[in-house]
Amino acid sequence: MYYDNDTLMRFKIKGHAGYAAIGSDIVCASVSMLVFNTVNAITEFTDEPVSILKMDFNKGFFDCKFSERKTHESSEEADLLLKAMILGLDTIQKMYGEKYIQVEIIRR
């Protein structure tokens, strides 16, 4: 999670969880569902522009940027959806441990 002050500007998902075999990994599936549902909800229900920079399912990689947040105020609805996504990711980390998921916050 990449923040500029208190505003989430970008997030990346890297790698597979390794909790179980690919296709049976509930940690990886949970993370994927949270991330994709959040991006879809922001796109569908808000005016917040979303840029998917790179996506590779085989490598478990997803890079998403909110490029207009520097020049415009962010959408309150998008902020709430992103906070809910981070809450869900933090909950998965607490349930399954940092061995399988690490949520890293980078602020500048």
DSSP file (Angstrom, degrees, kcal/mol; ACC not computed):
  #  RESIDUE AA STRUCTURE BP1 BP2  ACC     N-H-->O    O-->H-N    N-H-->O    O-->H-N    TCO  KAPPA ALPHA  PHI   PSI    X-CA   Y-CA   Z-CA
    1    1 A M              0   0    0      0, 0.0   105,-3.2     0, 0.0     2,-0.6   0.000 360.0 360.0 360.0 122.8    0.0    0.0    0.0
    2    2 A Y  E     -Ab  10 106A   0      8,-3.1     7,-3.1   103,-0.2     8,-1.3  -0.918 360.0-172.2-110.7 117.8    1.6    3.3   -1.1
    3    3 A Y  E     -Ab   8 107A   0    103,-3.4   105,-1.3    -2,-0.6     2,-0.6  -0.840  22.6-157.1-110.7 143.8    0.3    6.4    0.6
    4    4 A D  E >  S-A    7   0A   0      3,-2.5     3,-2.0    -2,-0.4     2,-0.4  -0.970  82.5 -45.1-112.6 109.0    1.0   10.1   -0.1
    5    5 A N  T 3  S-     0   0    0     -2,-0.6   103,-0.1     1,-0.3    -2,-0.1  -0.562 125.4 -26.1  59.1-119.3    0.3   11.6    3.4
    6    6 A D  T 3  S+     0   0    0     -2,-0.4     2,-0.6    -3,-0.1    -1,-0.3   0.263 117.4 101.4-104.6  12.3   -3.0    9.9    4.3
    7    7 A T  E <  S-A    4   0A   0     -3,-2.0    -3,-2.5    62,-0.0     2,-0.5  -0.863  70.6-132.4-104.8 122.3   -4.2    9.2    0.8
    8    8 A L  E     +A    3   0A   0     -2,-0.6    -5,-0.2    -5,-0.2     3,-0.1  -0.596  31.0 171.0 -70.7 119.5   -3.8    5.7   -0.7
    9    9 A M  E     -     0   0A   0     -7,-3.1    57,-3.1    -2,-0.5     2,-0.3   0.702  59.1  -5.2-102.5 -26.4   -2.3    6.3   -4.2
   10   10 A R  E     -AC   2  65A   0     -8,-1.3    -8,-3.1    55,-0.2    -1,-0.3  -0.986  53.6-161.5-164.7 151.0   -1.4    2.7   -5.3
   11   11 A F  E     - C   0  64A   0     53,-2.5    53,-2.8    -2,-0.3     2,-0.4  -0.996   5.3-162.1-143.1 151.2   -1.4   -0.9   -4.2
   12   12 A K  E     - C   0  63A   0     -2,-0.3     2,-0.5    51,-0.2    51,-0.2  -0.975   7.6-156.8-129.1 142.6    0.4   -4.0   -5.4
   13   13 A I  E     - C   0  62A   0     49,-2.9    49,-2.1    -2,-0.4     2,-0.5  -0.985  19.5-172.1-114.7 128.0   -0.2   -7.6   -4.7
   14   14 A K        -     0   0    0     -2,-0.5    47,-0.2    47,-0.2    46,-0.1  -0.974  39.4 -16.4-129.9 122.6    2.8   -9.8   -5.3
   15   15 A G  S    S-     0   0    0     44,-0.7     2,-0.3    -2,-0.5    45,-0.1   0.031  78.7 -66.1  86.7 171.5    3.1  -13.6   -5.3
   16   16 A H        -     0   0    0      1,-0.1     6,-0.0    42,-0.1    42,-0.0  -0.689  38.6-123.3 -97.7 153.8    0.9  -16.4   -4.1
   17   17 A A        -     0   0    0     -2,-0.3    -1,-0.1     8,-0.1     9,-0.0   0.873  26.7-145.8 -67.5 -38.8    0.2  -17.1   -0.5
   18   18 A G        +     0   0    0      2,-0.3     3,-0.1     7,-0.0    -1,-0.1   0.667  60.1 125.4  79.5  16.3    1.6  -20.6   -0.4
   19   19 A Y  S    S-     0   0    0      1,-0.2     2,-0.3    81,-0.1     3,-0.0   0.855  84.2 -13.4 -73.0 -36.0   -1.0  -21.8    2.1
   20   20 A A  S    S-     0   0    0      1,-0.0    -2,-0.3     0, 0.0     5,-0.2  -0.879  99.4 -52.9-151.7 179.6   -2.1  -24.6   -0.1
   21   21 A A  S >> S-     0   0    0     -2,-0.3     3,-2.7     3,-0.2     4,-0.6  -0.269  70.9 -87.8 -61.0 147.2   -1.7  -25.7   -3.7
   22   22 A I  T 34 S+     0   0    0      1,-0.3    -1,-0.1     2,-0.2    -6,-0.0  -0.358 121.0  29.5 -57.2 131.7   -2.6  -23.1   -6.4
   23   23 A G  T 34 S+     0   0    0      2,-0.1    -1,-0.3    -3,-0.1    -2,-0.1   0.108 122.4  53.6  99.3 -19.7   -6.3  -23.5   -7.1
   24   24 A S  T <4 S+     0   0    0     -3,-2.7     2,-0.8    -4,-0.0    -2,-0.2   0.290  74.3 117.8-122.8   5.1   -7.0  -24.7   -3.5
   25   25 A D     X  -     0   0    0     -4,-0.6     4,-2.3    -5,-0.2     5,-0.2  -0.661  40.6-172.4 -85.2 107.3   -5.4  -21.9   -1.6
   26   26 A I  H  > S+     0   0    0     -2,-0.8     4,-2.1     2,-0.2    -1,-0.2   0.794  84.9  54.7 -71.6 -27.0   -8.1  -20.1    0.5
   27   27 A V  H  > S+     0   0    0      2,-0.2     4,-2.4     1,-0.2    -1,-0.2   0.952 111.7  43.4 -68.3 -48.8   -5.7  -17.3    1.6
   28   28 A C  H  > S+     0   0    0      1,-0.2     4,-2.6     2,-0.2    -2,-0.2   0.909 114.9  50.0 -62.3 -42.6   -4.8  -16.5   -2.0
   29   29 A A  H  X S+     0   0    0     -4,-2.3     4,-2.4     2,-0.2    -1,-0.2   0.890 110.2  50.5 -64.1 -39.1   -8.5  -16.8   -3.1
   30   30 A S  H  X S+     0   0    0     -4,-2.1     4,-2.4     2,-0.2    -2,-0.2   0.924 111.9  46.6 -65.1 -44.6   -9.6  -14.5   -0.2
   31   31 A V  H  X S+     0   0    0     -4,-2.4     4,-2.6     2,-0.2     5,-0.2   0.939 113.3  49.5 -62.3 -47.3   -7.0  -11.8   -1.1
   32   32 A S  H  X S+     0   0    0     -4,-2.6     4,-2.8     1,-0.2     5,-0.3   0.913 111.3  49.0 -58.9 -44.3   -7.9  -12.0   -4.8
   33   33 A M  H  X S+     0   0    0     -4,-2.4     4,-2.4     1,-0.2     5,-0.3   0.923 112.2  47.8 -64.4 -44.5  -11.6  -11.7   -4.1
   34   34 A L  H  X S+     0   0    0     -4,-2.4     4,-2.1     2,-0.2    -2,-0.2   0.937 115.8  44.4 -60.2 -47.2  -11.2   -8.7   -1.8
   35   35 A V  H  X S+     0   0    0     -4,-2.6     4,-2.4     2,-0.2     5,-0.2   0.950 116.8  43.2 -65.9 -51.1   -8.9   -6.9   -4.2
   36   36 A F  H  X S+     0   0    0     -4,-2.8     4,-2.6    -5,-0.2     5,-0.2   0.887 114.4  50.4 -66.3 -38.4  -11.0   -7.5   -7.4
   37   37 A N  H  X S+     0   0    0     -4,-2.4     4,-2.6    -5,-0.3    -1,-0.2   0.902 111.1  49.8 -65.4 -39.6  -14.3   -6.8   -5.6
   38   38 A T  H  X S+     0   0    0     -4,-2.1     4,-2.6    -5,-0.3    -2,-0.2   0.944 113.0  45.0 -63.7 -48.0  -12.8   -3.5   -4.3
   39   39 A V  H  X S+     0   0    0     -4,-2.4     4,-2.3     1,-0.2    -2,-0.2   0.916 115.2  48.4 -63.2 -42.9  -11.5   -2.4   -7.7
   40   40 A N  H  X S+     0   0    0     -4,-2.6     4,-2.5    -5,-0.2    -1,-0.2   0.904 112.1  49.1 -63.3 -41.2  -14.8   -3.4   -9.4
   41   41 A A  H  X S+     0   0    0     -4,-2.6     4,-3.1     2,-0.2     5,-0.3   0.904 111.0  49.4 -66.2 -41.5  -16.9   -1.6   -6.8
   42   42 A I  H  X S+     0   0    0     -4,-2.6     4,-1.5     1,-0.2     6,-0.3   0.931 114.6  45.5 -62.3 -44.1  -14.8    1.6   -7.1
   43   43 A T  H  < S+     0   0    0     -4,-2.3    -2,-0.2    -5,-0.2    -1,-0.2   0.895 120.8  38.7 -64.3 -41.1  -15.2    1.4  -10.9
   44   44 A E  H  < S+     0   0    0     -4,-2.5    -2,-0.2    -5,-0.2    -1,-0.2   0.864 126.5  29.6 -79.8 -38.2  -18.9    0.7  -10.8
   45   45 A F  H  < S+     0   0    0     -4,-3.1     2,-0.3    -5,-0.2    -3,-0.2   0.464 114.4  47.6-110.9  -2.4  -20.1    2.9   -7.9
   46   46 A T  S  < S-     0   0    0     -4,-1.5     0, 0.0    -5,-0.3     0, 0.0  -0.823  70.0-125.9-131.9 172.4  -17.7    5.9   -7.8
   47   47 A D        +     0   0    0     -2,-0.3    -4,-0.1     2,-0.1    -5,-0.1   0.287  68.0 127.1 -96.6   7.4  -16.2    8.5  -10.1
   48   48 A E        -     0   0    0     -6,-0.3     2,-0.2     1,-0.1    -2,-0.2  -0.517  61.8-127.6 -70.2 120.9  -12.7    7.6   -8.9
   49   49 A P        -     0   0    0      0, 0.0     2,-0.4     0, 0.0    19,-0.3  -0.516  25.3-163.2 -69.8 135.3  -10.4    6.8  -11.9
   50   50 A V        -     0   0    0     -2,-0.2     2,-0.5    16,-0.1    16,-0.2  -0.977   6.5-164.1-122.0 131.3   -8.6    3.4  -11.5
   51   51 A S  E     -D   65   0A   0     14,-2.8    14,-3.0    -2,-0.4     2,-0.9  -0.964   7.2-157.4-117.0 117.7   -5.6    2.4  -13.5
   52   52 A I  E     -D   64   0A   0     -2,-0.5    12,-0.2    12,-0.2     3,-0.1  -0.842  13.5-178.4 -90.6 109.0   -4.6   -1.2  -13.6
   53   53 A L  E     -     0   0A   0     10,-2.1     2,-0.3    -2,-0.9    -1,-0.2   0.859  63.6  -4.0 -80.1 -37.5   -1.0   -1.0  -14.5
   54   54 A K  E     -D   63   0A   0      9,-1.2     9,-2.6     2,-0.0     2,-0.3  -0.975  56.3-177.6-158.4 143.3   -0.2   -4.8  -14.6
   55   55 A M  E     +D   62   0A   0     -2,-0.3     2,-0.3     7,-0.2     7,-0.2  -0.971   7.3 167.8-145.2 126.8   -2.0   -8.0  -13.9
   56   56 A D  E  >> -D   61   0A   0      5,-2.8     5,-2.5    -2,-0.3     4,-0.9  -0.843  11.6-172.3-142.3 100.9   -0.6  -11.5  -14.1
   57   57 A F  T >45S+     0   0    0     -2,-0.3     3,-0.5     1,-0.2    -1,-0.1   0.870  85.3  57.6 -63.0 -38.3   -2.7  -14.3  -12.5
   58   58 A N  T 345S+     0   0    0      1,-0.2    -1,-0.2     2,-0.1   -42,-0.1   0.853 115.3  35.9 -62.9 -35.1    0.0  -16.9  -12.9
   59   59 A K  T 345S-     0   0    0     -3,-0.4   -44,-0.7     2,-0.1    -1,-0.2   0.485 110.0-119.6 -95.4  -4.4    2.5  -14.9  -10.9
   60   60 A G  T <<5 +     0   0    0     -4,-0.9     2,-0.4    -3,-0.5   -45,-0.4   0.916  62.3 148.9  67.3  42.8   -0.1  -13.6   -8.5
   61   61 A F  E   < + D   0  56A   0     -5,-2.5    -5,-2.8   -47,-0.2     2,-0.3  -0.930  18.7 163.4-119.1 133.1    0.7  -10.0   -9.4
   62   62 A F  E     -CD  13  55A   0    -49,-2.1   -49,-2.9    -2,-0.4     2,-0.5  -0.960  10.9-173.1-147.8 126.5   -1.7   -7.0   -9.5
   63   63 A D  E     +CD  12  54A   0     -9,-2.6   -10,-2.1    -2,-0.3    -9,-1.2  -0.978   9.2 178.1-127.0 118.1   -0.7   -3.3   -9.6
   64   64 A C  E     -CD  11  52A   0    -53,-2.8   -53,-2.5    -2,-0.5     2,-0.4  -0.968   4.3-171.9-127.8 134.6   -3.4   -0.7   -9.3
   65   65 A K  E     -CD  10  51A   0    -14,-3.0   -14,-2.8    -2,-0.4     2,-0.6  -0.948  22.4-152.7-129.7 146.2   -2.9    3.1   -9.2
   66   66 A F    >   +     0   0    0    -57,-3.1     3,-1.4    -2,-0.4     4,-0.2  -0.781  24.8 176.7-113.8  82.1   -5.3    6.0   -8.5
   67   67 A S  G >   +     0   0    0     -2,-0.6     3,-0.6     1,-0.3     4,-0.3   0.709  68.8  55.9 -68.9 -25.6   -3.5    8.6  -10.6
   68   68 A E  G 3> S+     0   0    0    -19,-0.3     4,-2.1     1,-0.2     3,-0.4   0.459  79.7  90.8 -89.5   1.3   -5.8   11.6  -10.1
   69   69 A R  G <4 S+     0   0    0     -3,-1.4    -1,-0.2     1,-0.2     5,-0.2   0.748  82.2  57.8 -68.5 -22.1   -5.7   11.6   -6.4
   70   70 A K  T <4 S+     0   0    0     -3,-0.6    -1,-0.2    -4,-0.2    -2,-0.1   0.858 117.8  29.7 -74.2 -34.4   -2.7   14.0   -6.4
   71   71 A T  T  4 S+     0   0    0     -3,-0.4     2,-0.3    -4,-0.3    -2,-0.2   0.650 124.6  39.3-101.4 -17.9   -4.6   16.7   -8.4
   72   72 A H  S  < S-     0   0    0     -4,-2.1     2,-0.2     0, 0.0    -1,-0.0  -0.883  90.7 -94.7-128.6 159.5   -8.1   16.1   -7.2
   73   73 A E        -     0   0    0     -2,-0.3     2,-0.1     1,-0.1    -3,-0.1  -0.522  47.5-114.1 -70.9 141.9   -9.8   15.2   -4.0
   74   74 A S        -     0   0    0     -2,-0.2     2,-0.3    -5,-0.2    -1,-0.1  -0.401  33.6 -96.9 -75.7 155.4  -10.4   11.5   -3.7
   75   75 A S     >  -     0   0    0      1,-0.1     4,-2.6    -2,-0.1     5,-0.2  -0.530  21.1-142.2 -71.7 131.7  -13.8   10.1   -3.6
   76   76 A E  H  > S+     0   0    0     -2,-0.3     4,-2.2     1,-0.2    -1,-0.1   0.884 104.5  52.0 -60.6 -38.1  -15.2    9.4   -0.1
   77   77 A E  H  > S+     0   0    0      2,-0.2     4,-2.4     1,-0.2    -1,-0.2   0.918 110.0  47.5 -65.5 -43.5  -16.9    6.3   -1.3
   78   78 A A  H  > S+     0   0    0      2,-0.2     4,-2.6     1,-0.2     5,-0.2   0.903 110.3  53.3 -64.2 -40.7  -13.6    5.0   -2.9
   79   79 A D  H  X S+     0   0    0     -4,-2.6     4,-2.4     1,-0.2    -2,-0.2   0.925 110.0  47.8 -58.7 -44.6  -11.7    5.8    0.4
   80   80 A L  H  X S+     0   0    0     -4,-2.2     4,-2.3     2,-0.2    -2,-0.2   0.918 111.6  49.6 -63.9 -43.8  -14.3    3.8    2.3
   81   81 A L  H  X S+     0   0    0     -4,-2.4     4,-2.0     1,-0.2    -1,-0.2   0.901 112.3  48.1 -62.6 -40.7  -14.0    0.8   -0.1
   82   82 A L  H  X S+     0   0    0     -4,-2.6     4,-2.4     2,-0.2    -1,-0.2   0.884 110.3  51.3 -68.1 -38.5  -10.2    0.9    0.1
   83   83 A K  H  X S+     0   0    0     -4,-2.4     4,-2.4    -5,-0.2    -2,-0.2   0.895 109.8  50.6 -63.5 -39.0  -10.3    1.1    3.9
   84   84 A A  H  X S+     0   0    0     -4,-2.3     4,-2.2     2,-0.2    -2,-0.2   0.888 109.4  51.0 -65.4 -38.5  -12.6   -1.9    3.9
   85   85 A M  H  X S+     0   0    0     -4,-2.0     4,-2.5     2,-0.2    -2,-0.2   0.933 111.4  47.1 -62.6 -46.1  -10.2   -3.8    1.6
   86   86 A I  H  X S+     0   0    0     -4,-2.4     4,-2.8     2,-0.2     5,-0.2   0.893 110.0  53.2 -65.1 -39.3   -7.3   -3.1    3.9
   87   87 A L  H  X S+     0   0    0     -4,-2.4     4,-2.2     2,-0.2    -1,-0.2   0.925 110.6  48.0 -58.7 -44.6   -9.3   -4.1    6.9
   88   88 A G  H  X S+     0   0    0     -4,-2.2     4,-2.3     2,-0.2    -2,-0.2   0.909 111.9  48.4 -63.5 -42.7  -10.1   -7.4    5.2
   89   89 A L  H  X S+     0   0    0     -4,-2.5     4,-2.2     2,-0.2    -2,-0.2   0.910 111.7  49.9 -64.2 -42.3   -6.4   -8.0    4.2
   90   90 A D  H  X S+     0   0    0     -4,-2.8     4,-2.3     2,-0.2    -2,-0.2   0.892 110.0  51.5 -62.0 -39.6   -5.3   -7.2    7.8
   91   91 A T  H  X S+     0   0    0     -4,-2.2     4,-2.3     2,-0.2    -2,-0.2   0.910 109.0  49.6 -64.9 -42.8   -7.9   -9.7    9.1
   92   92 A I  H  X S+     0   0    0     -4,-2.3     4,-2.7     1,-0.2     5,-0.4   0.912 110.5  51.5 -61.6 -41.5   -6.6  -12.4    6.8
   93   93 A Q  H  X S+     0   0    0     -4,-2.2     4,-2.3     1,-0.2    -2,-0.2   0.911 111.1  47.2 -62.0 -42.4   -3.1  -11.7    8.0
   94   94 A K  H  < S+     0   0    0     -4,-2.3    -1,-0.2     1,-0.2    -2,-0.2   0.874 115.6  45.8 -66.4 -36.7   -4.2  -12.0   11.6
   95   95 A M  H  < S+     0   0    0     -4,-2.3    -2,-0.2    -5,-0.2    -1,-0.2   0.893 128.5  22.1 -73.5 -40.7   -6.0  -15.2   10.9
   96   96 A Y  H  < S-     0   0    0     -4,-2.7     3,-0.2    -5,-0.2    -3,-0.2   0.583 107.6-119.7-109.9 -13.4   -3.4  -17.0    8.9
   97   97 A G    >X  -     0   0    0     -4,-2.3     3,-1.6    -5,-0.4     4,-1.3   0.072  28.6 -76.5  94.1 157.9   -0.2  -15.3    9.8
   98   98 A E  T 34 S+     0   0    0      1,-0.3    -1,-0.2     2,-0.2    -4,-0.1   0.610 117.2  77.0 -69.0 -12.3    2.5  -13.3    8.2
   99   99 A K  T 34 S+     0   0    0     -3,-0.2    -1,-0.3     1,-0.2    -2,-0.1   0.837 109.5  27.9 -62.6 -30.6    4.0  -16.5    6.7
  100  100 A Y  T <4 S+     0   0    0     -3,-1.6     2,-0.3     1,-0.3    -2,-0.2   0.670 131.9  19.4-107.7 -22.1    1.2  -16.4    4.2
  101  101 A I     <  -     0   0    0     -4,-1.3     2,-0.4    -8,-0.1    -1,-0.3  -0.962  55.4-171.7-153.2 132.7    0.3  -12.7    3.8
  102  102 A Q        -     0   0    0     -2,-0.3     2,-0.7    -3,-0.1   -12,-0.1  -0.993   9.6-157.7-125.6 127.0    2.1   -9.5    4.6
  103  103 A V        -     0   0    0     -2,-0.4     2,-0.5   -13,-0.1    -2,-0.0  -0.918  16.3-168.5-104.2 114.2    0.4   -6.1    4.4
  104  104 A E        -     0   0    0     -2,-0.7     2,-0.5     2,-0.0    -2,-0.0  -0.896   8.4-157.0-110.1 130.8    3.1   -3.5    4.0
  105  105 A I        -     0   0    0     -2,-0.5     2,-0.5  -103,-0.1  -103,-0.2  -0.921   7.8-171.0-107.0 125.4    2.3    0.3    4.3
  106  106 A I  E     -b    2   0A   0   -105,-3.2  -103,-3.4    -2,-0.5     2,-0.4  -0.974   6.8-174.7-118.4 121.5    4.7    2.7    2.6
  107  107 A R  E      b    3   0A   0     -2,-0.5  -103,-0.2  -105,-0.2  -101,-0.1  -0.898 360.0 360.0-116.6 144.3    4.2    6.4    3.3
  108  108 A R              0   0    0   -105,-1.3  -104,-0.2    -2,-0.4    -1,-0.1   0.343 360.0 360.0-133.8 360.0    6.0    9.4    1.8
